[in-house]
Amino acid sequence: MIFEVLSSTIFGAISLKAYLSKSGEGNDSKKLNKIFALTGLNVKDGSRTLTTQLLKKKNYEWGTEYRYRIPLGRSFEDYVSKQKAIESGLNTRSVKVEFKDLKTLKLDRNIVQNIKGLYTKKLSSQKEIELSYDGILKVRVYNESLPSKIPWTEELLRQNTWSVAIGMNRTETIYHDFDKRKHLIIAGSTGFGKSVIMKSIITSLILSKPDDVSFSLVDLKGGPAFARFKNCKQVVNFGTDMKEAAVILKDVQEQMNRNYKKIVDGGFEDVSEAGVKKRHFLIVDEAADLVDDGKSMDILTDIVRKGRGAGYYVIYATQYPSAQAISMQIKRNIPARLCFVLDSSSASMTVLDKVGAENLPEIPGRGIYKEVKQTTLQTPFMSNDLIKQLIQPYIVNKEEKKVETPKRETRANTFKLEETRLS
């Protein structure tokens, strides 16, 4: 009886606090209005103050979306530049207990400890926000942050497809389908996940399409990211310096042109229509180093432009995104982008055509994936030990060969069109 009275009293107190909180005290919308004012986002127009006007608020299981009309004189970029201040303001140390939280508590003799645990969890949880704009400013406030690490598992594989898991947002796993979006730009400051996701992509493609995929790997940082793959049977070219890169690019271009001609001469638009099963991936890590080699950049641009139809797909990675490193021709032909944290809004604009990457939390694997729309996600982490285990069945003894003299008649990346309707 005493236990029931005690628990009822405690629940009543918590419920009252939740009601008061819900009725306005500690409400995020009030916090946001105050943050907008204190960070200078309101606009003075003579004696009037033009504020960020709340139009709609909608609650979801993951949190709340607020829609605002921004005042004249302010741009979306102004709000993005204040994103860290907005997020910090929402994470002040206050506790908001809601009725749905109470449902998780067990009515047993440990009720006091359970309540303390709920309080501690609410106190330590960190909210994250996403900003977007389509004429209306949308501020999504998530009740919990994305996990800071998501281990890769074989459940993420899509067997016998060209789709690769890029990461997870708060509601789903995001896949990049290379047969729909042929190429991919990957950018981000060093140490935040660029190499990890490239190794994950290579491993996933080997596992899902072992007989149909081939690679040309160019690592202009000296080879540490890709060295573990060079003896895989699927890897036909491996280079670690500018000289080797130039030869590999020329070889891939020649192979691409031969296969492209066969496809076009057969009356087909691309490899999918022609029924060609094989795909070749040219992956260049630190592609910015090629900028000073005009001939190599011209070849790479040609591969990006024509490779879509021929089944030659490019992953273009750099930690130094600039207008020179990612030319307009490259950007026009590679609409899909994966961007980790960057040091400036201008670098973000270069990669995503939007600001925002500079405001990502400094968490390895946290990135923005842009296809038609963009989403913030956490890329899966695949350890080097796991990669070694997974690719072991595909390691072969390769004779030391110079990339300058490839034997094209036995090249694994040459498409066998006689197996298709082009025969």
Rosetta blueprint (number, residue, H / E / L):
1 M L
2 I H
3 F H
4 E H
5 V H
6 L H
7 S H
8 S H
9 T H
10 I H
11 F H
12 G H
13 A H
14 I H
15 S H
16 L H
17 K H
18 A H
19 Y H
20 L H
21 S H
22 K H
23 S L
24 G L
25 E L
26 G L
27 N L
28 D H
29 S H
30 K H
31 K H
32 L H
33 N H
34 K H
35 I H
36 F H
37 A H
38 L H
39 T L
40 G L
41 L L
42 N L
43 V E
44 K E
45 D E
46 G L
47 S L
48 R E
49 T E
50 L E
51 T L
52 T L
53 Q E
54 L E
55 L E
56 K E
57 K E
58 K E
59 N E
60 Y L
61 E L
62 W L
63 G E
64 T E
65 E E
66 Y E
67 R E
68 Y E
69 R E
70 I L
71 P L
72 L L
73 G L
74 R L
75 S L
76 F H
77 E H
78 D H
79 Y H
80 V H
81 S H
82 K L
83 Q H
84 K H
85 A H
86 I H
87 E H
88 S H
89 G H
90 L H
91 N L
92 T L
93 R L
94 S L
95 V L
96 K L
97 V L
98 E L
99 F H
100 K H
101 D H
102 L H
103 K L
104 T L
105 L L
106 K L
107 L L
108 D L
109 R L
110 N L
111 I H
112 V H
113 Q H
114 N H
115 I H
116 K H
117 G H
118 L H
119 Y H
120 T H
121 K H
122 K H
123 L H
124 S H
125 S L
126 Q L
127 K L
128 E E
129 I E
130 E E
131 L E
132 S E
133 Y E
134 D L
135 G L
136 I L
137 L E
138 K E
139 V E
140 R E
141 V E
142 Y E
143 N L
144 E L
145 S L
146 L L
147 P L
148 S L
149 K L
150 I E
151 P E
152 W L
153 T L
154 E H
155 E H
156 L H
157 L L
158 R L
159 Q L
160 N L
161 T L
162 W L
163 S E
164 V E
165 A E
166 I E
167 G E
168 M E
169 N L
170 R L
171 T L
172 E L
173 T E
174 I E
175 Y E
176 H E
177 D E
178 F L
179 D L
180 K L
181 R L
182 K L
183 H L
184 L E
185 I E
186 I E
187 A E
188 G L
189 S L
190 T L
191 G L
192 F L
193 G L
194 K H
195 S H
196 V H
197 I H
198 M H
199 K H
200 S H
201 I H
202 I H
203 T H
204 S H
205 L H
206 I H
207 L H
208 S H
209 K L
210 P L
211 D L
212 D L
213 V E
214 S E
215 F E
216 S E
217 L E
218 V E
219 D E
220 L L
221 K L
222 G L
223 G L
224 P L
225 A L
226 F L
227 A H
228 R H
229 F H
230 K L
231 N L
232 C E
233 K L
234 Q L
235 V E
236 V E
237 N E
238 F E
239 G E
240 T L
241 D L
242 M H
243 K H
244 E H
245 A H
246 A H
247 V H
248 I H
249 L H
250 K H
251 D H
252 V H
253 Q H
254 E H
255 Q H
256 M H
257 N H
258 R H
259 N H
260 Y H
261 K H
262 K H
263 I H
264 V H
265 D H
266 G L
267 G L
268 F L
269 E L
270 D L
271 V H
272 S H
273 E H
274 A H
275 G L
276 V L
277 K L
278 K L
279 R E
280 H E
281 F E
282 L E
283 I E
284 V E
285 D E
286 E L
287 A H
288 A H
289 D H
290 L H
291 V L
292 D L
293 D L
294 G H
295 K H
296 S H
297 M H
298 D H
299 I H
300 L H
301 T H
302 D H
303 I H
304 V H
305 R H
306 K H
307 G H
308 R H
309 G H
310 A H
311 G L
312 Y E
313 Y E
314 V E
315 I E
316 Y E
317 A E
318 T E
319 Q L
320 Y L
321 P L
322 S L
323 A L
324 Q L
325 A L
326 I L
327 S L
328 M H
329 Q H
330 I H
331 K H
332 R H
333 N H
334 I L
335 P L
336 A L
337 R E
338 L E
339 C E
340 F E
341 V L
342 L L
343 D L
344 S L
345 S H
346 S H
347 A H
348 S H
349 M H
350 T H
351 V H
352 L H
353 D L
354 K L
355 V L
356 G L
357 A H
358 E H
359 N H
360 L L
361 P L
362 E L
363 I L
364 P L
365 G L
366 R E
367 G E
368 I E
369 Y E
370 K E
371 E L
372 V L
373 K L
374 Q E
375 T E
376 T E
377 L E
378 Q E
379 T L
380 P E
381 F E
382 M L
383 S L
384 N H
385 D H
386 L H
387 I H
388 K H
389 Q H
390 L H
391 I H
392 Q H
393 P H
394 Y H
395 I E
396 V L
397 N L
398 K L
399 E L
400 E L
401 K L
402 K L
403 V L
404 E L
405 T L
406 P L
407 K L
408 R H
409 E H
410 T H
411 R L
412 A L
413 N L
414 T L
415 F L
416 K L
417 L H
418 E H
419 E H
420 T L
421 R L
422 L L
423 S L
